[in-house]
Amino acid sequence: MSRANNFLDSLDVTTRRNFFKAAALAGIGSAAILKTSSVAASEGDVKIMNIALSLEHQAIAAYKAGAALLKDPVLKVAVGFMKQHESHRDALISTIKQFGGKPVEPAAKYDVAKLAAENGIKELKTEKDVLELALKLEDGAARAYFSVLPKLESKEVLKAAVSIMADEAMHTAVLRSALGQDPSPKAFFFGG
């Protein structure tokens, strides 16, 4: 295993920013592995999937924590989004195991207030606060998945990542609309 991969194991990936950094390093690590062994090439994919899995665990925790501040029909939509994140989580766990990896476990506790503060939300006291946090997390997730697509070696993992990315982008559009924002402010979700 390369030094880059050992370093990846020690990274804190509890924020979207750290996900981008770790995913970039995992891509570098998997490219180096690919030159030596086609079987080992999936190690980079497993690392990226585990980073994504940790973010899915975090999203589930954030939706659970915010649910107490939501009322129907917003609550029903948020629960639906949370269930989709649970499906993402389950798919990632299954795929990581299929590649011979060990899925990361969820943290014992998530500090959602700290997560909100890291995303520019002072407090989680209103439905709007929860929606703003969810929007930041969903947008960050869509962008995170997009950023790692070129680094994935397996076509199966790539297909799953594209599908999850599209789901995260859809969540983003719905949340923008719920907050009274333009759900699709640009012709291209990424760049353009």
Secondary structure, 3 states (H helix, E strand, C coil): CCHHHHHHHHCCCCCHHHHHHHHHHHHHHHHHHHHHCCCCCHHHHHHHHHHHHHHHHHHHHHHHHHHHHCCCCHHHHHHHHHHHHHHHHHHHHHHHHHCCCCCCCCCCCCCHHHHHHHCCCCCCCCHHHHHHHHHHHHHHHHHHHHHHHHHCCCHHHHHHHHHHHHHHHHHHHHHHHHCCCCCCCCCCCCCC
